[in-house]
Each structure stands twice: as C-alpha cells, then as structure tokens.
Amino acid sequence: MIDSKETLLRYLEQDRLALNRQRDKRPKFLQDEIWKFEIMLRKLEYDTNCRRGPWAVLVRKYHACIFHRMSVKLGFTIPINVFQEGLSIPHYGTIVVHGGAKIGKNCRLQEGVTIGATDGSHDAATIGDNCYFGSGAKVIGAVIIADDVAIGAGAVVTKDILEPGTTWAGVPARKISDRDSHNNLCQALFQ
C-alpha cells in the first residue's frame, strides 16, 4: 500500500518496468492510455492514503474524476489499494477486480480477467507475487493463489492454488505444468 511519496515513486517505477517501458520516462501524449491509467491509479491511492488538509479533498476529487473517466474509457473496474507495485495491463478490454482482493507484486492481467467474490460475500481472492492471468481468466471467491502462478486463458479458479511456480488451466482450473509465470512477465522486473 502506498503510504509515502517514496513508496509512490517506487510503485510508479515498478509499474513502468512491468509495462515494458524501459526506454520511456513518461507516457506519450496521444498514446499509452493504459500507462496513464496506472499512473492515475497510483496518484489516487497516494491521495487517499497520505494527503491531509482542505486542499487534499479537492485534489483527491479531481484525481478520482479523471480516474473514473479513464476506467470507463478503457473498460477497467479496478479499485484503489488492491494491487501492489508492478501492475501490468497490456491490452484494453473489460477487467473487473473486487475491492476486497489483495494482489501481490508484479501481477499481469490480460483482457477479460475477473477477480471477484461470490454469494454476496465481501471476501475476494488473496493472490501472491509474480502472478499472470491469461485472457478471460476468472478467479471467483475467497481463494488463495501462491506466488509465481500462471492462470491460463479462460480458466476458472474456485479453489485455492497453494503450489507456487505452477501453471493452471481449464474449467475448473487444474494444474497442467510445473512452469512458473516468469516467462509471461517483463524480465526487467527480475533484474
């Protein structure tokens, strides 16, 4: 969770690396909408967690308005304070994440991913570091997913995945390989 200016800067840098933007220091003016979305997500997290005072309310509302417009434009429903540093979203498309989810460092979400709760519960998934979610993957309920796990395209996870460094696919999801998620993540994150 972002709790200081230094933490904000670290999150922004890790998100930049996760998006494979090693050569760029800032988003291009008429491009990089997803990168701009992630920057606004982190600024809103900083505003919510750290800023205090009368001007802080105005800044937070301003950033919240921009964040909401970008979310609608890109098709993302991603609440603040869910993802740790290193978030990577490579494509536009519907992505829905429950506000109760807790997701570790270096997570990559393809389009169509849902991480949600079930049966009216407010409990959602707890996901470890270095996880990858293929196109259309669904994680439903208060499941636990270990570190370095890859979830294949179209997989539906409804039970805990406690074995780190594995690949899962299918409906319901089952282990298909002992390969970890690192091939699906930007290698700059591990240097």
TALINVEN-V467838 format. One record per pair of residues at least 24 apart in sequence whose C-alpha atoms are under 7 Angstrom apart, sorted by the first residue. I is the first residue (numbers start at 1). J is the second residue. D is the distance in Angstrom with one decimal. If there is no record, write none. Layout:
BEGIN
i: <I,I>
j: <J,J>
d: <D,D>
END
This chain:
BEGIN
i: <1,1,2,2,2,3,3,3,4,8,8,11,11,12,14,14,15,15,15,15,17,17,18,18,18,18,18,18,19,19,20,34,37,37,40,41,41,45,45,98,100,101,101,102,102,103,103,104,104,105,105,106,106,107,107,108,108,108,109,109,110,110,111,111,112,112,113,113,114,114,115,115,116,116,117,117,130,131,132,132,148,148,148,149,149,150,150>
j: <81,84,45,46,49,46,49,50,50,42,46,85,86,39,85,86,85,86,87,88,188,189,86,87,88,106,186,189,88,90,186,89,67,70,67,67,80,80,81,124,124,125,126,126,127,127,128,128,129,129,130,130,131,131,132,132,133,185,133,134,134,135,135,136,136,137,137,138,138,139,139,140,140,141,141,142,181,181,181,184,180,181,182,180,181,180,181>
d: <6.0,6.4,6.5,5.8,6.8,6.9,6.1,6.0,6.5,6.8,6.6,4.6,6.8,6.6,5.8,4.6,6.1,4.2,5.3,6.5,6.2,6.4,5.2,6.3,5.3,6.8,5.6,6.4,5.3,7.0,6.1,7.0,6.9,6.2,5.9,6.6,6.5,5.7,6.2,6.5,5.3,5.0,5.8,4.8,6.2,4.7,6.2,4.8,4.4,4.6,6.0,4.7,6.8,5.0,5.9,4.9,6.2,6.8,5.1,6.7,5.3,4.9,5.2,6.4,4.2,6.9,4.9,5.8,4.8,6.2,4.7,6.1,5.1,6.1,4.3,6.6,6.7,6.0,5.9,6.7,5.4,5.2,7.0,5.7,5.4,6.4,4.7>
END
